[in-house]
Amino acid sequence: MPDHHIHRGDSPLIVSLPHDGTALPDDIAARMTEVGRAVPDTDWWVSRLYAFAKDLGATVIAAHWSRYV
């Protein structure tokens, strides 16, 4: 599984969304509380907030894994 998702744009602008990821590996999730497994520190709306960047030709890099990983 990749660490991140990349949308490659054609402009020099790069937008990074490091707190967009929600995935947890099973071995880590097994040691977490139920609250932790819900990944409450995820920046839930950041990908929507910066959705316009793709239309500007930006390269957008979004994390796959939760910041807890």
C-alpha positions, 0 to 999 in steps of 0.5 A: 500500500502506498504511503501517499496518493499523488495527483500530478499537475502541470504547474510548479505548485505542490500542495501537501496534505499530510494530515488527510490520511485515515488508514491504520495498519492492523498491528497498530490499530490493535493496540489503540483505544476505540477512540484512537481507532476513530482517528479523531485528529484527522484533518477531515475537510482538508482535501475538500478545502484544497480541491481547487488546487488540481484545477490550477494544475497543482501537484497534490500529495495526500497522505494515506496513513493516519498521522498516528502511524 
